Amino acid sequence: MVGAQCDNFKPMDDLLSRTRAAVWHPCTQMKQLEAVPPLAIARGEGPWLIDPDGRRYLDAISSWWVNLFGHCNPRINAALVDQLGKIEHVMLAGATHEPVVALSERLAALTGLGHAFYGSDGASATEIALKMSVHYWRNLGQPEKNGFISLKNGYHGETVGALAVTDIPLFKSTYEPLLRHTLQVPTPDARLAEPGESAEAFALRCADALEARLAEHAATTAAFIVEPLVQGAAGMAMYHPAYLRRARELCADYRVHLIADEIAMGFGRSGTMFACEQAGIRPDFICLSKGITGGYLPLSAVLTTNDVYAAFYGDATARGFLHSHSYTGNPLACRAALAVLDIFEHDNVVAANRVKAIEFTKILEDVAGHPRVRHFRHQGMIWAFDVADATPGFSTRFHLAALAQGVFIRPIGGTVYAMPPYVTHADEMRGLAGALLTCLDNPDI
Ligand SMILES: *Cc1c(COP(=O)(O)O)cnc(C)c1O
C-alpha cells in the first residue's frame, strides 16, 4: 500500500480511460477522444509540456494563450508559495488585502484606467463590462441605451451574455434562443481587403460601416466591443490600427462606450503591453484575463474611466455595481499577476520580445514561403498562416502530425498559428519551424 502510494504515476492508458469516463472536456465532441486522445501531461518546464513517460512537447500555443513565462516558472512559483503562507483567500466584499490593492494600482498605471473590478475568467470580464456599460447609461437616465455592437467573427467568451456579442456560428448557433440580439459590423480583417487595397484603406472602409450603424442605432446602443488588432478565435485575423483610432472617435461622437477586449492581446501578446497602445487610444473599458496570471490561475479584470466610475457613486445602493463572484480578487491569483508584472518590468519583456519576434519571423521564413501557405501574418508574439488546400479534418490531422514531432499545436480550421510562451528560445522556434514544414510537406494532412 505504501509502495503503491509512492509510485504515484499510473500508466497513461489508464489516465486516458479515466479522463474519458470522468471529465467532460471543453470545446470537444467527446466521441472524438476515441480517435484523438488528449495529451496526458505530468509536468511542465519552460515552454515544454512533459508526459508521464517523459516525452516533451513544445507548448506552441501557450496552453490556450495564457502562458507567458513558461510552466513552473520559479519566480511565479516563489510568489505563490510566499502568499500561501499569508492568506489564500478572503472575500472582497467587506474586506481587502495587499495583493488586490497593489495589482489594481499597477493595472491602473499601465492602462490609464482605474478601479479594477475582478472576475474569474475572460467571459466573466466581458459580462462585467457589458453590465457596467448598460448600468452606466441607466444611472444617467438613459435605460434605452442597452444594446451592443460587435465585429463579425468576433469572440468575447461563451457565457450567455458574452456569447451574444460573439460571432462564431459553431459556438453560437445552438444557443441562439438564449441570446440577446446584438448587431455585428464588418470585420477589418486585412485578408478581406480588395486586391490592391491597403490594410489601412480597408480598415477605414470598415470603420465607415461602423459609423453607419452608430448613426442609426446610437440611441439604443450602450457599447461597441472589439478585440483590438487581432481577432484570435476567428483564426488570428489581423487588422490595421487605423480601425481602432476611427472607432474611438466614432464612439465618442455617438456617445457609445468602446470596450477593448484585450483578454488575449493584453500583457505583451500583440507586441505592446496592450494592443490599444498601437492605435494610441484609450477605451472606456478594458477587459483583461488569460496572460494576467502568466497562465497560473483563473483571474480577469475590467478597468474603466473615472466618468463611468463616478456614475455609480452615490447614496442609493442600487446605483452601485452589485455584481460579484465568490472568489473575487483572490489573493493567490493577484499575487501570481503581481509576479508577472514584476517579470515584465525587471526583464524589460516588451522590448526583449520585439527583438525576439524579428528573429522568430526570420526562422519562419521557409514556412511563410511554403507553396501551401497563404496570408502568412505576424503581430507581436503571434504568427499565423492559412493552408490553401485544407480539407475537412485538416486541423486534427495537423495536430496529430505535429504531436508526433513533439509540438503541441491546434489549428483553427485551415489556419495554423503559433503563440509561444515568451521564454521560448530561437532553437526551440527552429524545431517548431521544422515540424511545421514536415506537416506542410505531407500532402495527406
Ligand atoms: C479567450 C477569450 C475570451 C474568453 O476568455 P475565457 O477565459 O476563455 O472565458 C474572451 N475574449 C477573447 C478575445 C478571448 O481570446
The ligand as an ORCA input file, in Angstrom:
! r2SCAN-3c Opt
* xyz 0 1
  C     -10.337     33.671    -24.537
  C     -11.062     34.924    -24.816
  C     -12.212     35.277    -24.098
  C     -12.831     34.371    -23.066
  O     -11.970     34.077    -22.014
  P     -12.266     32.762    -21.142
  O     -11.319     32.856    -20.016
  O     -11.989     31.614    -22.046
  O     -13.687     32.847    -20.735
  C     -12.800     36.475    -24.387
  N     -12.306     37.296    -25.309
  C     -11.200     37.000    -26.020
  C     -10.675     37.971    -27.012
  C     -10.553     35.787    -25.818
  O      -9.492     35.465    -26.553
*
